[in-house]
Amino acid sequence: MGEVHEAGFRPAWWLPGPHLQTLWPLLRPRPRLALRRERVELDDGDFIDLEIGTGDGPSVVVIHGLEGGLDSHYAATTLAALATAGFRPIFMYLRGCSGEPNRLARAYHSGASDDLAAVLAYLAGSPDGPALAAVGFSLGGNLLLKYLGETAEPRLKAAVAVSVPFVLRDAMLRLNMGGSRIYRAHLMRRLKESYRRKRSVMPDLADPGLDAMTDFFDFDDQITAPLNGFAGADDYYARCSCRPFLQDIQTPTLILHALDDPFMFSRTVPAADELGPGVRLELARRGGHVGFVGSALPWRPAYWMEARLVAFLREIGGAAPKSVD
């Protein structure tokens, strides 16, 4: 059985409520990083692109969330924090998210753990690997936890998952409620744009009537599920939600989650007896979705999430922080 602890996070008093915690980090400046792109050719004929950092420290793979990428507010900042701590960060784009449509009709989705397995196998044979650990955000966290729970011998010594939608159907329902609909509208717009770009190079793909779609169930039922071999949205949600896989995780894994996350219900959070012996779930009462902004001084934010995940990975990997001249 795993462990559930109260997180050591204290939210900034000047960012009350889940929405300000979620939205404030969007204003963060993105650091400039020295990265080189590398393409992983997959066995099915498709590809996944990586952005690989410099340095010779242990490699840590970072996986983005729904319609995310290197420009996501948490991406470059996490890569920079890992590099400063002495790790070599490697950013993994999910299929079709690196600025170029992927070659197959298949797309990325919350349960595409086979793509992560392929990337980790590739890194194990490359000068940049093998990966010590992986960090997944939101959808990427769900994918990472599913991989750890279903894989007999994962190619990772540690993992961190942040703001995970443990039950995909619950997340879909929560995003149809109240102020959370602002996130639904934004993400649905991004999903539709991505599918239109894909159809521009694959005109044989079905046109399901994107303009009439209003929520994730419609999109997942008519696009995500058929493109990826599921019987429908309900089948996709049932087979790809990470919660049933948590009990089988042996790898040291830290999950960071806020009970007020506007992307999901607090009741969706698993209990200790649902967690495998490698899992430590740290729960904050507040913090929003991939937010966790602290500091007692107005307009002087402290980003607890990055500090916590780096501290956890340093305990596992022992990387030495880089000196600052």
C-alpha positions in Angstrom: 0.0 0.0 0.0 1.2 3.5 -0.8 1.1 6.7 1.3 -1.1 9.7 1.4 0.3 12.9 3.0 -0.7 16.5 3.3 1.5 18.5 0.9 3.9 21.1 2.3 2.4 23.7 0.0 0.9 27.0 1.3 -0.9 29.0 -1.3 -0.2 32.7 -1.8 -2.9 34.6 0.0 -3.2 37.1 -2.9 -4.1 34.2 -5.3 -7.2 32.9 -3.6 -9.3 30.1 -5.2 -8.5 27.4 -7.8 -8.9 29.6 -10.9 -6.3 32.2 -9.9 -3.9 29.5 -8.9 -4.4 27.8 -12.3 -4.3 30.9 -14.4 -1.5 32.9 -12.8 1.4 30.7 -14.0 0.3 31.4 -17.6 1.8 34.8 -17.1 5.3 33.4 -16.3 8.1 34.3 -18.6 9.4 31.2 -20.4 13.2 30.7 -19.9 15.3 30.2 -23.0 16.9 26.8 -23.1 19.7 25.2 -25.2 17.9 22.3 -26.7 18.4 20.0 -29.7 15.5 18.2 -31.4 15.8 14.5 -32.0 13.2 12.3 -33.8 12.3 8.9 -32.5 11.0 6.6 -35.4 8.3 4.3 -34.1 7.7 0.7 -35.2 4.3 1.6 -36.6 5.9 4.1 -39.0 5.1 7.2 -37.0 7.4 9.4 -35.0 7.8 11.3 -31.8 10.0 14.3 -31.4 12.2 15.1 -28.3 13.9 18.3 -27.2 17.1 17.3 -25.4 18.9 19.5 -22.9 22.6 19.8 -22.4 24.8 18.4 -19.6 25.9 15.0 -18.5 23.6 14.5 -15.5 20.9 11.8 -15.2 18.2 12.2 -17.9 14.7 13.1 -16.9 11.8 12.9 -19.4 9.1 15.6 -19.2 5.7 14.8 -20.7 3.1 17.5 -21.4 -0.6 17.6 -21.0 -3.6 17.9 -23.3 -2.7 20.1 -26.4 0.5 21.1 -24.6 4.0 21.6 -25.8 7.2 23.3 -25.0 5.3 26.6 -24.8 3.1 25.3 -21.9 3.7 27.4 -18.8 5.1 24.4 -16.8 7.3 23.0 -19.6 10.3 25.2 -20.1 10.3 26.3 -16.4 10.4 22.6 -15.3 13.2 21.9 -17.8 15.2 24.8 -16.5 14.7 23.7 -12.8 15.9 20.2 -13.7 18.9 21.5 -15.5 19.8 23.8 -12.6 19.6 20.8 -10.3 22.1 18.8 -12.4 19.8 16.7 -14.5 19.7 16.5 -18.3 16.0 17.4 -19.2 14.4 15.7 -22.1 11.0 17.0 -23.3 8.8 14.5 -25.0 6.2 15.8 -27.5 3.2 13.5 -27.8 2.3 12.4 -31.3 1.4 15.4 -33.5 2.3 18.1 -30.9 5.7 19.1 -32.1 4.5 21.4 -34.9 4.1 18.8 -37.5 1.1 16.4 -37.9 2.0 12.8 -37.3 2.0 10.4 -40.2 -0.8 8.1 -39.1 -4.5 8.6 -38.4 -3.8 7.5 -34.8 -3.3 10.5 -32.5 -2.0 10.9 -29.0 -4.3 10.2 -26.1 -4.4 9.8 -22.3 -3.5 6.1 -22.4 -0.8 6.0 -25.1 1.7 4.4 -22.7 3.2 2.4 -25.5 4.6 5.6 -27.0 6.3 6.4 -23.7 7.7 2.8 -23.6 9.1 3.3 -27.1 10.8 6.6 -26.2 12.3 5.1 -23.0 13.6 2.1 -25.0 15.1 4.5 -27.6 16.8 6.5 -24.8 18.2 3.3 -23.2 20.2 2.8 -26.4 21.2 6.4 -27.0 24.1 8.6 -25.6 21.4 10.7 -23.8 19.9 7.8 -21.8 18.8 5.7 -20.2 16.3 7.9 -18.4 16.5 8.0 -14.7 13.0 9.4 -14.2 10.0 11.0 -15.9 7.7 13.8 -14.9 4.2 14.0 -16.3 1.7 16.8 -16.2 -2.1 16.3 -16.3 -2.8 14.0 -19.3 0.9 13.2 -19.4 0.8 12.3 -15.8 -2.1 9.9 -16.4 -0.1 8.3 -19.2 3.0 8.0 -17.1 1.2 6.3 -14.1 -0.6 3.9 -16.5 2.8 2.9 -17.9 4.2 2.3 -14.5 1.3 0.2 -13.3 1.0 -2.0 -16.4 4.7 -2.6 -17.0 6.5 -5.5 -15.3 9.9 -3.8 -15.5 9.6 -0.1 -16.2 12.6 1.6 -17.6 12.5 4.3 -14.9 13.9 4.5 -11.3 11.5 7.3 -10.3 8.5 9.3 -11.5 6.5 12.4 -10.7 2.9 13.0 -11.8 1.3 16.4 -11.3 -2.5 17.3 -11.4 -3.5 13.9 -12.8 -7.1 13.2 -14.1 -7.2 9.8 -12.3 -10.7 9.0 -13.8 -11.1 10.4 -17.3 -14.9 10.3 -17.2 -14.9 12.3 -14.0 -12.6 14.9 -15.5 -14.9 15.2 -18.6 -17.9 15.8 -16.3 -16.1 18.3 -14.1 -15.0 20.4 -17.0 -18.7 20.8 -18.0 -19.4 22.6 -14.7 -19.2 26.2 -13.5 -16.1 28.2 -14.1 -14.3 25.1 -15.4 -16.0 25.5 -18.7 -13.5 28.2 -19.5 -10.8 25.6 -19.7 -13.1 23.3 -21.6 -13.7 26.0 -24.2 -10.0 26.7 -24.6 -8.9 23.1 -24.9 -11.8 22.2 -27.2 -10.8 25.0 -29.5 -7.2 23.7 -29.5 -8.3 20.1 -30.2 -10.5 21.2 -33.1 -7.7 23.2 -34.6 -5.3 20.3 -34.3 -7.8 17.9 -36.0 -8.4 20.4 -38.8 -4.6 20.6 -39.4 -4.5 16.8 -39.5 -7.3 16.6 -42.0 -5.5 19.1 -44.2 -2.8 16.5 -44.8 -5.1 13.4 -44.4 -8.3 14.4 -46.3 -9.7 10.9 -46.0 -10.2 11.3 -42.3 -13.8 11.6 -41.3 -15.4 15.0 -40.9 -17.5 14.5 -37.7 -18.9 18.1 -37.6 -16.5 19.8 -35.3 -18.4 23.0 -35.1 -21.3 21.2 -33.4 -19.1 19.7 -30.7 -19.2 21.4 -27.3 -17.6 19.0 -24.8 -14.9 16.4 -24.5 -17.3 13.4 -24.6 -18.4 14.4 -28.2 -14.8 14.8 -29.3 -13.6 11.6 -27.6 -16.5 9.6 -28.9 -16.3 10.7 -32.5 -12.6 11.3 -32.9 -10.3 10.1 -30.1 -11.9 6.7 -29.8 -12.3 5.6 -33.4 -8.8 6.9 -34.4 -7.2 4.9 -31.6 -9.1 1.6 -31.6 -11.7 2.2 -28.8 -15.4 1.3 -29.1 -16.4 4.8 -28.0 -15.7 7.5 -25.4 -16.8 5.3 -22.5 -14.5 2.5 -23.6 -11.6 4.9 -23.9 -12.2 6.4 -20.5 -12.5 3.0 -18.8 -9.4 1.5 -20.4 -7.1 4.6 -20.2 -7.8 6.1 -16.7 -4.8 5.5 -14.6 -6.6 4.9 -11.3 -7.0 1.1 -11.7 -3.2 0.9 -12.5 -2.0 2.7 -9.4 -2.1 -0.3 -7.1 0.5 -2.1 -9.2 3.2 0.7 -9.2 6.4 -0.4 -7.5 8.6 2.4 -8.8 9.2 5.3 -6.4 6.6 7.7 -7.5 5.5 11.1 -6.2 2.0 12.4 -7.1 1.2 16.1 -6.5 -2.4 17.1 -6.4 -4.7 19.8 -5.2 -8.2 19.0 -3.9 -9.6 22.2 -5.4 -8.3 21.3 -8.9 -10.9 22.7 -11.3 -10.3 19.9 -13.8 -11.6 17.2 -11.6 -13.7 16.3 -8.5 -12.0 15.9 -5.1 -13.8 12.5 -4.7 -11.8 11.2 -7.7 -8.6 11.2 -5.7 -7.5 7.7 -4.8 -7.2 6.4 -1.2 -4.0 5.0 0.2 -5.2 1.4 -0.2 -5.5 2.0 -4.0 -1.8 3.0 -4.3 1.1 0.6 -4.9 4.0 0.4 -2.5 6.0 2.8 -4.6 3.5 5.7 -4.5 3.5 8.8 -2.3 0.5 11.0 -2.9 0.9 14.5 -1.5 -2.4 16.4 -1.3 -2.8 20.2 -1.0 -6.1 21.6 0.0 -5.6 24.4 -2.5 -3.4 24.9 -5.6 -5.6 24.6 -8.7 -4.5 22.7 -11.8 -0.7 22.6 -12.3 -0.6 25.8 -10.2 0.8 25.6 -6.6 1.8 29.2 -6.4 3.1 30.3 -3.0 4.7 33.3 -1.4 3.6 35.8 1.3 4.7 38.8 -0.8 2.3 40.1 -3.5 3.6 39.8 -7.0 6.6 37.8 -5.8 5.4 34.2 -6.6 7.2 31.1 -5.5 6.5 28.0 -7.6 6.4 25.1 -5.0 5.7 22.4 -7.5 9.1 22.6 -9.3 11.0 22.8 -6.0 9.2 19.7 -4.7 9.6 17.5 -7.7 13.3 18.5 -8.0 13.9 17.6 -4.4 12.2 14.2 -4.8 14.3 13.4 -7.9 17.5 14.5 -6.2 16.8 12.1 -3.4 16.5 9.3 -5.9 19.1 10.3 -8.5 21.7 12.2 -6.5 22.3 14.8 -9.2 24.6 17.6 -8.2 23.2 21.2 -8.7 25.0 23.3 -11.3 27.1 26.1 -9.9 26.0 29.6 -10.7 28.7 32.1 -11.6 
